[in-house]
């Protein structure tokens, strides 16, 4: 295996994938709750969101270098083939779920705070901002990805 290709069976990669799985489970619980009950993102959640988004962006980068299996079960270590396969399958879902929504919301929040709190337009804006968090739930699709990965391989 070439030096810059990540072995998907490496213990650290398995630990990374399990950690990402736990983060996805955490997000699947907290995002619906926050959409329903949170109008303004507290500073603690903003920091947490930035850390989690950063971890998912690191994961996207790692996926470009992680060997994959082809249809015949052989490990593909050619970086070009790995990248093409990732672009065709999970890249856009991973990117859509890793957009730093909370940070964008925080940067646009002063505009909303200056509006009349009783205004219908302000209520619409708050609802729209809440709905922008929904793409984070795309991370749930990563559960399917990780389950498929561990089913097809003998990593555990």
Residue, then its C-alpha position, 0 to 999 in steps of 0.5 A: x500500500x502506498x505511503x499516503x493511502x490510509x488503510x481502512x483496517x488500521x486501528x486508529x481509522x476504526x477508532x476514528x470511524x467509531x468516534x464519528x459514529x458516536x458524534x452522528x448519534x449525538x447530532x441525531x438527538x440534539x439537532x431536532x431538539x434544537x430546531x424545535x426549542x432554540x431560537x438563538x444559538x448559545x455560545x456553548x453550542x456555537x463552539x460545539x458546532x464549530x468543533x463538530x463541523x471541523x471534525x467532519x471536514x477533517x473526515x472528508x479530507x481523510x476519505x480522499x486518502x482512505x483505501x476502498x474495496x472494489x466489487x471483487x473485494x480487492x483493496x483499491x489504493x490508487x488515490x485517483x480511483x479513491x477520489x473518483x469513487x468518493x466524489x461519485x458516492x458520499x462527497x456531496x452528502x458529507x459536504x452538505x452536512x458539514x456546512x457551518x450553519x451555526x456560524x453562519x447563523x451567528x454572523x447573520x444574527x445581528x440583522x435579526x436582533x435589530x428587527x421588531x420582535x413582534x414582527x411577522x417577518x422576524x418570526x419567518x426569519x427565525x423559522x428559516x434559520x431553524x430549518x437551515x439546520x436540517x442538512x446536519x441530519x444528512x449526517x445520519x446517512x453516514x450511519x448507513x455508510x459506516x454500517x456498510x463499511x463494517x459489514x463488508x469488511x472484518x474490521x471489528 
